[in-house]
Amino acid sequence: MKVLIVGAGIAGLTLALSLRRAGHAVVVIEKAARLRDDGYMLDFFGPGYDAAERLGLLPAIARIHYPIARLAFLDSGGRERFSLPYASLRHLVFGDRHFNFMRGDLEHVLHDSLPGLTPIRFGTSVRALGAVPAGVDVTFDDGSEQRFDLVVGADGVRSRVRQLAFGPPAGFIRRLGYRTLAYVTDDPALHARVGDAFCTLTTPGRQVAAYPLRGGRVATFFIHRAETEARDCSPQAAREELRAAYGSLGWLVPELIARAPDDIYYDEVTQVVAPRWSAGRIVLLGDACQCVSLLAGQGASMAMAGAYVLAEELAQADDVERALWRYQRRVQPSIVTRQASGRNIAAWFVPRGPVRLAVRDLFMRLSTWRPVARVLRRQLAGDRIVPRAIA
């Protein structure tokens, strides 16, 4: 089968790897000029961990893992209120099946694992899609045309494929009322001050995280409540947002803001709600149909798991459109559950007031207590890839 995958992110690359191993002809296109670097740090566990294990990727992922010593929780002035040992959390909550790594590092692992002769066309996007019997005619942005047996839209929250197949983005995107910024700065002095911890400073409505990376670099993550939608996501707008939202905070925040590069990740915190994931031989994957939001903490995991399930269904079905329906039936219930959890978590992740912040901190302090850890483990890491549906 000849498959076009639109989007060279975690979902698209995982699917390309799985389909190429199954013997399919795969073409990947990506509108960016190259693979993304860094991004922000991900928690990787649950169904995605299982998929990576089945694909034989765990040794490579272990090499990009950051085994931080502890999670440190700070007040607005940078004073440490309490900390949690990462090794204990990893063992008690996740059964040691958990990794921390930068998003871009996982994309490079997936890219480097692709079999040879898997073309990736960077700087390319889709202009039009046309359904034909048992296939899709694709017009690319350079005017060229090609026919595929299947087109997969793994092109993110603002998916072009979804727009062409199902309609405008506004009908699918649910805003959660937060904006986020993230970037990496190369500063050995700041790296030394952060130390060996994943540091999180939280005040009502705002949160800043800083954590050490290899090579003397420091990664940052900012999130704050924002009731209005961001109309301008330019680098200049991102810098202004940083200063306006976080300029009054202490600790390392002023220096982190001063060292912000031009390529700041800056976006709304959203979910994608798509009742239908396929139309004929066009199907959605990853954030294009199942974005749970970064507050839910399982976007990369579910992107990889979803790609694995889609490849499995395509491998075991004679009818492509039926395989696409079965893929949605297996994965969508888990997405609905995680999206609901993400909405519930949001109010505690960035608490509105000091009382909620105190309650959140109390719960975090108790997370290494075995009864609490067991509850967290059931909620976060207890599920596995959905078993293959019975015909």
KESEMI-402312 format. One line per 8 residues: number of its first residue (from 1); their letters; for each residue x, y, z of C-alpha. Coordinates in pm, whole numbers, plus 50000, padded with zeros to 5 digits. Last residue first. Example, Ala and Ser with C-alpha at 12.3 -4.5 7.8 and 13.67 -1.06 7.14 Angstrom:
# KESEMI-402312
2 = sa = 51367:49894:50714 | 51230:49550:50780 $
//
This chain:
# KESEMI-402312
391 = aiarpvir = 48571:49121:51499 | 48705:49142:51855 | 48893:49464:51915 | 49268:49450:51964 | 49352:49517:52324 | 49383:49889:52410 | 49748:49968:52474 | 49798:49944:52847 $
383 = dgalqrrl = 49637:50114:53142 | 49786:50144:53490 | 50013:50436:53424 | 49826:50749:53520 | 49513:50668:53719 | 49620:50333:53861 | 49967:50463:53942 | 49828:50774:54107 $
375 = vravprwt = 49611:50566:54339 | 49905:50336:54421 | 50126:50637:54492 | 49868:50770:54738 | 49868:50439:54931 | 50251:50419:54909 | 50337:50766:55037 | 50560:50914:54766 $
367 = slrmfldr = 50270:51127:54640 | 50202:51273:54987 | 50408:51588:54928 | 50234:51632:54593 | 49893:51618:54761 | 49997:51879:55014 | 50133:52099:54737 | 49804:52083:54548 $
359 = valrvpgr = 49609:52170:54864 | 49836:52470:54929 | 49799:52591:54571 | 49422:52552:54593 | 49422:52772:54902 | 49666:53025:54753 | 49448:53105:54450 | 49392:53023:54082 $
351 = pvfwaain = 49591:52701:54085 | 49813:52620:53783 | 49823:52238:53778 | 49527:52218:54015 | 49271:52391:53791 | 49419:52216:53488 | 49389:51868:53635 | 49014:51849:53574 $
343 = rgsaqrtv = 49048:51954:53211 | 49331:51707:53159 | 49130:51426:53320 | 48843:51488:53080 | 49089:51482:52790 | 49241:51161:52922 | 48906:50984:52935 | 48806:51100:52586 $
335 = ispqvrrq = 49145:50990:52454 | 49113:50644:52608 | 48770:50602:52448 | 48912:50715:52110 | 49182:50451:52075 | 49009:50122:51999 | 48707:50254:51809 | 48926:50494:51611 $
327 = yrwlarev = 49155:50212:51495 | 48851:49996:51415 | 48711:50265:51186 | 49044:50299:51004 | 49066:49923:50959 | 48713:49923:50812 | 48824:50185:50562 | 49126:49975:50465 $
319 = ddaqalee = 48935:49649:50407 | 49156:49340:50419 | 49242:49401:50784 | 49534:49281:50996 | 49820:49508:50887 | 49602:49819:50869 | 49479:49750:51222 | 49832:49713:51355 $
311 = alvyagam = 49950:50031:51183 | 49661:50225:51336 | 49730:50073:51680 | 50099:50171:51666 | 50016:50523:51552 | 49767:50563:51836 | 50022:50438:52089 | 50286:50683:51965 $
303 = amsagqga = 50048:50978:51976 | 49910:50855:52309 | 50254:50862:52470 | 50347:51195:52316 | 50027:51359:52443 | 50033:51201:52788 | 50087:51490:53031 | 49722:51593:53072 $
295 = llsvcqca = 49834:51956:53105 | 50008:51929:52767 | 49668:51905:52601 | 49473:51584:52519 | 49520:51625:52143 | 49336:51333:51983 | 49232:51427:51629 | 49512:51631:51469 $
287 = dgllvirg = 49716:51586:51786 | 49804:51231:51688 | 49639:51075:51382 | 49371:51165:51130 | 49253:50946:50842 | 49183:50992:50469 | 49090:50683:50265 | 48715:50738:50303 $
279 = aswrpavv = 48665:50994:50576 | 48846:50921:50900 | 48879:51044:51258 | 48516:51133:51323 | 48393:51294:51646 | 48697:51523:51659 | 48769:51708:51983 | 49112:51867:51985 $
271 = qtvedyyi = 49242:52004:52314 | 49410:52336:52377 | 49680:52519:52568 | 49745:52822:52350 | 50088:52869:52198 | 50442:53000:52221 | 50757:52796:52155 | 51029:53060:52149 $
263 = ddparail = 51261:53069:51849 | 51401:53421:51898 | 51597:53331:52209 | 51499:53413:52571 | 51807:53516:52769 | 51649:53819:52940 | 51344:53611:53035 | 51563:53346:53197 $
255 = epvlwgls = 51756:53614:53381 | 51438:53774:53518 | 51302:53427:53616 | 51603:53301:53805 | 51445:53359:54150 | 51198:53648:54145 | 50868:53703:53973 | 50736:54043:53861 $
247 = gyaarlee = 50835:53995:53495 | 50630:53677:53459 | 50309:53765:53272 | 50403:54097:53112 | 50768:54015:53043 | 50697:53672:52898 | 50400:53799:52697 | 50613:54075:52545 $
239 = raaqpscd = 50875:53820:52446 | 50611:53596:52287 | 50461:53891:52096 | 50804:53973:51953 | 50860:53610:51852 | 50522:53612:51670 | 50222:53434:51819 | 49970:53714:51760 $
231 = raetearh = 49599:53656:51815 | 49634:53490:52155 | 49285:53394:52275 | 49149:53566:52583 | 49108:53404:52925 | 49479:53358:52987 | 49602:53159:53285 | 49973:53100:53290 $
223 = ifftavrg = 50233:52851:53171 | 50610:52882:53135 | 50857:52602:53058 | 51231:52644:53050 | 51526:52429:52948 | 51876:52505:53075 | 52193:52420:52885 | 52537:52334:53024 $
215 = grlpyaav = 52600:52057:52773 | 52329:51820:52890 | 52004:51968:53012 | 51912:52118:53347 | 51557:52209:53446 | 51355:52526:53475 | 50981:52545:53539 | 50765:52855:53570 $
207 = qrgpttlt = 50400:52856:53680 | 50136:53125:53691 | 49771:53164:53796 | 49836:53174:54170 | 50211:53137:54219 | 50417:52836:54117 | 50794:52792:54081 | 50896:52449:53953 $
199 = cfadgvra = 51253:52320:53958 | 51348:51989:53795 | 51656:51931:54004 | 52028:51863:53957 | 52154:52217:53989 | 51943:52511:53873 | 52225:52743:53979 | 52484:52545:53784 $
191 = hlapddtv = 52273:52557:53468 | 52229:52931:53512 | 52608:52969:53506 | 52645:52723:53218 | 52409:52929:52996 | 52277:52787:52670 | 51906:52869:52676 | 51623:52635:52581 $
183 = yaltrygl = 51267:52747:52510 | 50909:52719:52629 | 50596:52934:52635 | 50243:52845:52740 | 49900:53002:52731 | 49604:52894:52939 | 49224:52907:52918 | 49147:52548:52819 $
175 = rrifgapp = 49065:52620:52453 | 48871:52348:52269 | 48963:52310:51902 | 48749:52107:51663 | 48492:52339:51504 | 48731:52633:51506 | 48977:52443:51283 | 48764:52476:50967 $
167 = gfalqrvr = 48618:52167:50792 | 48631:51789:50775 | 48859:51665:50494 | 49045:51981:50395 | 49059:52117:50751 | 49163:51782:50891 | 49445:51757:50636 | 49563:52108:50722 $
159 = srvgdagv = 49584:52014:51088 | 49579:52302:51334 | 49634:52072:51633 | 49904:51873:51461 | 49995:51743:51119 | 49947:51369:51153 | 49695:51368:50868 | 49725:51025:50711 $
151 = vldfrqes = 49653:50978:50339 | 49588:50626:50208 | 49610:50451:49869 | 49801:50746:49730 | 49782:50943:49403 | 50025:51225:49322 | 50007:51586:49210 | 50261:51868:49182 $
143 = gddftvdv = 50146:52228:49231 | 50427:52329:49467 | 50182:52325:49759 | 50103:51960:49700 | 49794:51824:49526 | 49690:51482:49653 | 49458:51237:49479 | 49321:50992:49734 $
135 = gapvagla = 49256:50618:49701 | 49030:50317:49665 | 48796:50493:49420 | 48895:50861:49413 | 48880:51122:49690 | 49045:51455:49619 | 49279:51635:49855 | 49413:51987:49807 $
127 = rvstgfri = 49706:52212:49898 | 49916:51976:50108 | 50247:52083:50259 | 50618:52068:50184 | 50921:52233:50347 | 51062:51892:50430 | 51003:51590:50208 | 51079:51278:50408 $
119 = ptlgplsd = 51157:50972:50196 | 51185:50630:50360 | 51456:50466:50150 | 51633:50325:50453 | 51436:50195:50750 | 51333:50457:51005 | 51511:50432:51340 | 51699:50762:51296 $
111 = hlvheldg = 51371:50946:51247 | 51217:50789:51556 | 51516:50878:51773 | 51523:51229:51623 | 51156:51280:51709 | 51226:51161:52061 | 51503:51418:52101 | 51276:51696:51978 $
103 = rmfnfhrd = 51029:51631:52258 | 51296:51658:52525 | 51323:51362:52759 | 51187:51221:53084 | 51118:50846:53094 | 50880:50620:53283 | 50830:50245:53327 | 51002:50223:53668 $
95 = gfvlhrls = 50675:50090:53817 | 50518:50423:53728 | 50394:50561:54061 | 50620:50384:54313 | 50934:50339:54100 | 50942:50665:53910 | 50829:50857:54218 | 51108:50704:54425 $
87 = ayplsfre = 51372:50774:54160 | 51250:51134:54123 | 51302:51222:54488 | 51044:51485:54589 | 51117:51840:54701 | 50976:52095:54943 | 50922:52469:54984 | 51242:52570:54805 $
79 = rggsdlfa = 51293:52946:54803 | 51278:53097:54454 | 51110:53423:54553 | 50768:53319:54424 | 50782:52989:54618 | 50963:52680:54492 | 50885:52312:54434 | 51187:52089:54364 $
71 = lraipyhi = 51149:51763:54173 | 51450:51543:54237 | 51762:51374:54103 | 51692:51410:53731 | 51732:51096:53521 | 51718:51273:53181 | 51636:51010:52919 | 51786:51043:52569 $
63 = raiapllg = 51980:50714:52598 | 51679:50532:52746 | 51486:50621:52432 | 51737:50430:52218 | 51721:50125:52444 | 51336:50147:52458 | 51286:50151:52080 | 51220:49783:52011 $
55 = lreaadyg = 50884:49852:51844 | 50699:49652:52110 | 50875:49852:52382 | 50794:50182:52213 | 50428:50078:52196 | 50425:49988:52566 | 50588:50320:52658 | 50328:50495:52445 $
47 = pgffdlmy = 50048:50317:52632 | 50168:50428:52978 | 50476:50644:53023 | 50665:50937:52877 | 50676:51264:53068 | 50793:51522:52819 | 51045:51804:52838 | 50995:52101:52609 $
39 = gddrlraa = 51085:52178:52247 | 51440:52042:52192 | 51492:52038:51817 | 51228:52016:51546 | 51300:51814:51235 | 51373:52025:50929 | 51232:52294:50700 | 50887:52276:50854 $
31 = keivvvah = 50591:52180:50633 | 50660:51810:50675 | 50595:51536:50419 | 50633:51163:50476 | 50615:50906:50193 | 50558:50541:50277 | 50557:50225:50062 | 50430:49945:50286 $
23 = garrlsla = 50642:49647:50388 | 50528:49596:50747 | 50852:49751:50874 | 50772:50053:50659 | 50428:50077:50817 | 50558:50076:51176 | 50838:50328:51111 | 50609:50562:50917 $
15 = ltlgaiga = 50346:50535:51192 | 50600:50629:51459 | 50725:50916:51240 | 50376:51057:51194 | 50277:51031:51559 | 50600:51180:51698 | 50620:51462:51444 | 50695:51440:51074 $
7 = gvilvkm = 50355:51559:50951 | 50147:51451:50653 | 50187:51076:50605 | 50125:50959:50247 | 50075:50584:50211 | 50121:50349:49913 | 50000:50000:50000 $
//
